[in-house]
Amino acid sequence: MNKAKKISVIVPVYNNEEYIESCLKSITSQTFRDFELIVIDGGSIDNTNRIIDKYKENIDSFVSEKDNGIYDAMNKGIKRSTGDWLIFLGSDDRLYGKDVLHDIFHLLNFDNGKVIFGNVIYDNGEKFMSSLDWRILLRNTLHHQSAFYHKSLFNGKGFSSEYSILADYEINLVAYLRKCKVKYIDINIAQCSELGISKNVDFQGYLQEMMIRKKHLSFVFSYILNFSTLLKFAVKKISRLLKK
């Protein structure tokens, strides 16, 4: 068995021959080497696996089989991981530069820390500065592509299979409610597509967001926050209709 690594980089992918190579290049070109790369393919039928095969010497664990969506794939990655810290990159995401893992590694040992995170840069140049404070009660303010999660945060279970879009919101919300130690650093961690699934959710996303709050917050508090979410959705919908 290979020696356990400090960091596990987990990449779920399905039929993404257009972007998977740039994702893998950004990881395998890191100046810091004490990490493992885990690629979980959902049974791609395009050229994705042929491209992945080019990087097989740099991939510590690989599986290609049908799954039940992105979070199921991420959970498979968690089960295969040996690292104390996990980062999840979509196949159309890239680590921002060659020194990301080097720069983050020296900050991972803060006492009993559970999440350390930075920024995401979208392909259109927009910068998203993640946060994990009271604002997480209103919406998901922490991009998983910008975050390194301590493996213990998943309690051996991983992401909930209840949610197809925002299971990472539940992990983030629970970390805040449990008052886990977290740290923000002003480093660009990943470059991401502005077309990602979690950035372009419609009512299903709002509904899952409300379900998560209802599950973890008091009835009255979740009712108030969920009402504001419905109001926000209605305003956006009306605004779009008026622009047509």
C-alpha positions, 0 to 999 in steps of 0.5 A: 500500500502506498504511503498515506499523503497529507492532501487528497485531490479528488476529481469526479468526471463524466464525458468531459473530453474538452476540459479534463486534460487541463484539469489534470495538467493543473494538478500534476504540474504542482511544485508540491508533490506530497499529495494523491490524485483520485479520479472518479469517472462515471462511465464516460463514453467519449474520449475522457478515459483515453485522455485520463490514461495519459496521466495514469502514472500520476493518478494514485486511484482511478475508477470508471463505473456508472454512478448516481451523480457528482456527489456519489462520485465524490463519496467514492473518492472520499472512501479511497482517499488516504489524505488528512485534507481533501479538495474536490475539483470538477473536471472543468476546474483547474488549480489556479497556479503551480504553487497552490498546494505548496502555499496551502500545505504550510497552513493546514496544521492549525489546531483542530482546524476543519476547513481552510479556504481561499478564492475562486476565479471564474473563466470570465475573470470574476473573483469569488471570495469564499466565506464561512460565517453567518452568511452561510445561513442565507446561501452557500458562500463557500465554493468547494473548489476553493476549500480544503476539508479535513477528512474527519468532517465527513464522519465516514459518510461523505456527502448526503445522497439526498441532494443532487446539487447542493450537498456541499452546502449542507457540509458547509452549514453543519461546519458553521453550526458546529462552530468548527475552526475554519480559516480564510486565506487570500489565495486564488485556489481554483479557476472554474467555469462560470457555467458550473452546475452549482452556479446555475441552479434554478428552483430545484437548487433553491428547494434543496437549499431550503430543505437543508436549512429545514433539516438543521435549523429550528422551525421558526428560523428556517421558516423565516430564511426559507421565506426570504429565499422564495422571495429572492427567487420570485424577484429574480424570475420576475426580473428575467421576464421583464427583460424579455 
